[in-house]
Amino acid sequence: MRIGILRENKTPIDKRVPLTPEQCVEVQDKFPGITVVVQPSKVRCFNDSEYESLGIEIKQDLSDCDILLGVKEVKIEDFLEGKKYLFFSHVIKKQAYNKKLIQTVLRKNIQLIDYEVLTDNEGLRIIGFGRFAGLVGAYNGIRAFGLRNKFFELKPAYLCDNLEEMFKQLDSIDLPPIKISLTGNGRVANGVLEVLGYLNIMRLSPEEYLEIETPEIPVFVQLLPDDYVCRKNGYEFDLFHFYTHPEEYENSFLPFAKETDLLLASAYWDPKAPVLFTTDDMKQATFRISVISDITCDIEGSVPSTKRASLIDDPYYDYNPETGELEPAFSSKKNITVQAVDNLPCELPKDASLDFGQNLIDKVFPSLFGEDTDGIIERASITKNGKLTPRFEYLQDFADGK
């Protein structure tokens, strides 16, 4: 079986890879009969010579490969008929810009296996870049707070050689006694917690956090859904019910908005669920938040000031709560500074790729190259044999162009 590593062609440029050079060798050693070949690229974080030096073939034409691995979406014209593809397809929410992608995949009889829906038997995701989104998102938020208040200046994460250098940058700062709110408890939130832990910021319970208006040292709180939403009818909060009927809930985050300086938003948001706060809430004098790192980056989603995604080399903009307009970053103390980069792991591409590739090798490849006894590949296959699989038949009208 031949495995091809695709060249990334998305704009803006994505430097990540599904497998590092060393991991390509590991795959061939660990799975007899597997050969890895790599499409040449001038943009990926590992150059062609690093693969070639370890005996991995660089080859433009991957038509003799059985399985093709990428990171982001494949260009429509590059799809090879009858192959298996693994990448983040961004079609499961009927994203309009990828309608032609799903149509092409079906027409060319491609088995599309989406990283985003690779899950274990309990339905938990087994692979992703969430940890690095959290790591960089937290760092960017702290950097924004320092720049806005002229407390300190941190080197941008994308200019750091690796995660180790990014952490070393934090050794040079002295955070004032601010209050930080973190939402969520998934992979992204765990990445945020690594940064807050590295800085030795004191963790408080939600009750303690609300009681202390002016702490003597930096503090943070981690908020779960039952902390920031409540049921409309007054019934007791139920997590499963919230996930299945988010429209029956309303936000209860405002007490924390009145006690927070820096918000690190990393919780998954369903469009049917309530927002954390409204634009009217942001106009109130009691709304204390001055910097928001919206790591989830849902445009006009749970954080209404996230009106557009920002760029890696220009990550910040200001939101004017009075006008609802966007203004240059750090232009007024009356504004709220927003970080909304939607491809945060790309700022540390080598570390993110290493982490991702190891999860592929350990958790996905045994099922991909052998017997899929746990149904990992089956559950993540959006298309197969020219049709949508039963789990994804809800995409039929989307694939039909409706």
N, C-alpha and C positions, 0 to 999 in steps of 0.2 A: 504494500500500500504506500502510495506517495502523497505526502502532505505538502501543500504549497503555502508559503507565507506571502500574502498580498502586499503590494505597495499601497500606502494610504494616499488617496487622491482628494480628500475633502478640503474645502476652504472654509475657515482658516486651517492652515497646515496642522496636522496632528503627527507628532513625532513618536508616539507610542508604538509598541509592537506586541503581538500576542505571545511571542517567545523570544527570549534573548539568545545570543549565539551559544552560550553555554547550555541553555535549556534545550536547544535543538539537538545538541550532542546527547544530553540526558535522555531525551525522548527516544532517540535511536538505540541507546544502550538499554533502556528500560523496557522497550516494546519491540521485540525481535520482528524483523520484516518491515519495519516502518522506515522510510527514507524521507528526510525533510529537505526541501529546496526553497530558495528564497528569491523573490522577484527583486531586481535591483531598485534602489531608491536613493535619492540625494537628500531626503529630508528626515529619515528616521533617526532616532537617537543613537542607534548602533549602525555604523557604516558597513558597507558591503565587505570591506576587507576584514572586518572583525569576524564575520561569518566564514569567509573563505579561509582565514587562517586556522580555523578549527575543522576544516574539511567539509563545510556545508556549501553545496553548489549554489551559485548565483545564476538564475535562469529567467529570461524575460517571458518565455512562453511556458505557461503552466497547464497547458491543455492535457498533458499526460498525468496530471495529478488527480487523485480520487477525492480529496478533501481540501478545501481552501479556507484558510484562516485569515481574518482581518480584524480590525478594531471598529472603525466607523463604517458607514454605508458604502457599498460598492457602486461605482458608476454604472448606469444602465447599460451602456454600450460594452462594458467589460465582462458581463456575466457569460460564463461558459455553460452550455446546455448540458443537463443531466448530471451536474456535480452536486456535492454536498458543500454548503457554505456555512461558516460560523462567523457572525459579527453582530454588532448592535444595529438592528434594522430600523428601530423606531417606527414600527407600523402598528403595534398592538393597541395603541390609543387612537388609531385611524388618523395619524398625522398626515394632513393633506399633501405636504410636500413630498411624501414618499409613496403616493398612490401609484405612480408609474413603476416604482420599484417592486411592489408586491405583484402588480400585473405582469411584469417581465419575469419574475421568479416563477410564477404559475405557468406562463406560456413556454418557458424554457425547461420545464420539468425539473426544477431545482428543489432539493431538500434544504430548506432554510431553517437552521438551528440558531436560535437567538440567545445570546448570552444572558439577556435580561430575564429570561424565563427558565433558566437552568435551576432546578430546585431539588431538594432532597424529598424523602418520603413524607415529611411533615409540611411541605410547601415552603420551606425557607430557602432563599436564594443561596447558591453555593459559590458564586463568583461575581466579581464586579470591581469597580474602581472607587467604591464609596469611601473606603478608609482614607484614600488620598485626597478625595474631595473635602473630607472633614479636616484633615491635617492642614491643607493649604488654605481652606476657607477660614479656619480659625486664625491662622497666621496673618492672612490678609485683613481680617477684621481688627486684630490687635495693631497691625501696622497702620491701618486707617485711623484708629483712635490716637495713635502717637502723632501722626502727621497733622491731623485736624487740630489738635490741642498744642502742637509744637513741644510735646514731651520728649519725643525721640524719633529717630529715623531708622527704619529697618531696610535692609537690602531686599528688593523684590524676590519672591520665591523663585521665579523663573530664571533669575540670574544666578541662583545658587547651583553649585555642581550637583548636589544631591540632598537627600533628606537630612543627613548629618550636618551639612553646612547650614541648612535652614534652622535647625535647632540651635546650633552654635550662635546664630544671630540673636537669638532670644536671650543668651547669656549677658548681653550688653545692655539690656533695658531694665528700667526700674518702674514698674507699673504703679500709678497712684492708687489710692483706695477706692477703686471703682466697683460697680456691681454689674455682673455679666449674667445674662439669661441664655441658656442653651435649650432648644426644643428638640425632642426626639430621642430615640434610644437604639437606633439601628447602626449599620456600618459607618454611616457618615458621622453620626453623633459620637461613636467610639473614637473616630479619628480626631474629633474636636477635643474629646476628653484626654487624649494623649498629649495635646499641646497644653491644655490647662494644667494637667498633672506635671508636665515638665517645668512649668512656671511656679509650681507649688502654690497655686491659688486655692484658697480655702473653700471647701464645698459646704453649702448650707442646705437644710431642708427647705421646702417651699414656705413653711410656716416661719422658720427662722429668718429667711430672706426678706419676707414682708415686714417683719418686726424691726429689723435694723435698717434705719433710713440712711445713716452715715457711718459706714464701717471704718475701722482704723487701718484695715489692710484690704487688698483686693479679695473679693468673694464671688462665687458663682452658684447658680442653682440649675439643676437639670429638670426640665419640665416635661412630663408625660401627658398624653391626651386628657386624662382626668384632671390635670392641673389647669388646662387652658380651654376646655370645652365642657359644657354641661347639657343635660337633656332639657328640651324645651318644656316638656310636660311636668317637670319636677321629679320624675322618677330617678332612682339611683343610677349612677353612671355604670355602663356595662361595655367593656372594651370590644367584645365581639359584635355587640349590637351597633356600636359606633362605626366599626369597619363596614358593616353590612348596610347600615341606615344612617349615614353621616348627615343627611338632610334633616334629621330630627334633633339636631344639636345646635347650640349657639355658643358663641365665644365667651370665655370667662377669663381672658388673658389680661384685661385692663389693669387689675391691681398690680400685676408685674410690670406693665408698661410704665406705671407711675414710679417704679422703684428700680428701673434698669437704665444703665448708661450705654451698654453695648449688647446688642442682640445677635446671637449666632443661631440662625434659623436652619435647622437640619432635619426637620420632621417631614416625612412624606405627607403630601396634601392631596386629598381628593377634591375635585372641583365642586362636588356636592356638599362638602363640609364647610363650616363657617370659616371666615378669614380670622387671623389673629386679632386684627383691629381694622377699623375703617379709616378712610381719609378724613372724615370728620373727627374721629378720635385723635388723629395726629395734629389737629389744630388746637387742641386743648392745652392750656398752660401747664396742666399736670402731667402731660405726656413727656416723660423724661428722656426717652431713648434718643441719642444723638448720632449713633453709628449702628448700621445694620449690615451684617454680612449674611446675605441671603444665599446660602450654600445650595439650597434646592433650586433656586432660580426659576420659579414658576412666574412667568410674566403676568403681572397684575393678578397674582394668585393670592396665597395666604398673606403675603406682605404687599399691600397695594402700592407702595412706593417703588417696587421693582417694575418699572415701566419698559425696560429693555435690558437685554444682556449686555454686559460690558466686555471689554477685550483684555487679554492677559497683560498687554503692555500699557493698558489704560483702564485699570480695573474699577475706578471710582467715579461716581457722579453724585451731585447733590439733588435732593428732592425738596422743593419749596412747599411746605404744608399749606400755606395760605393760598397759593395760586394753583397748586397741583402740577406745576411745571418742573422740568429738569433743568438744572443749572450746573456750571462747572464745579468740580469737586472742591470742597473747602472754601467756597466763595462767601459763605455767611454763617455766622453762629446760629442764626434762626433756622437754617436749613438742617436737614437730616442727611448724613452721608451714607451712601449705599454702595456695597460691593456686590456685584452680580455677574461674575464670570461664570459661564455655563459649561466650561471645560477645564475645571480646576486641576484635575490630575495631570493635564498636559504640562503644567508648570514644573513637575518633577517626573519627566517621562521615563527615565531609566529606572528609578525606584518603583514607580507605579507599574511598569512593564514586568519587572522582576517578580513583584508580588502577584500580579495577575497570572503570569505564565506558570508560576508554581502551583497556583490553584487549579489551572487547567490540567497540569500533569497529574496532580494528586487526586482531584475530584471528578474530572470530566473524561479524560482520555481512557481510563480503564473501561468505561462504558462505551465510548466512541469507537475504540479499536477492538473491543471484545464483545462479550455478551452484555446487553443492556438489561440486566436482571432487575434493576431497581427502577427502570423506566425513565431514567434521567434524560436520555436523548429523545425518547418518544414524547415526553411531556413538553420538551423545548422545541420540538419540530413544528413550525408554523405551517409549512407546506410540505407535501410529499406526493410523488406520483402525479404531479400536475394539479393537485387539489389542496384546498385548505384541510388540515386535520380536524377531527371532530371538536377538539378543544378551542379551535380558532375559527370555527364556522361563522361566528358573529361578525367576522371581517368580510363576509361574502359581498354585501352591498357596497362596501368600500372598494373591494377588488373589482366589482362590476362598474365602478365609476360613478356610483350614486352618491 
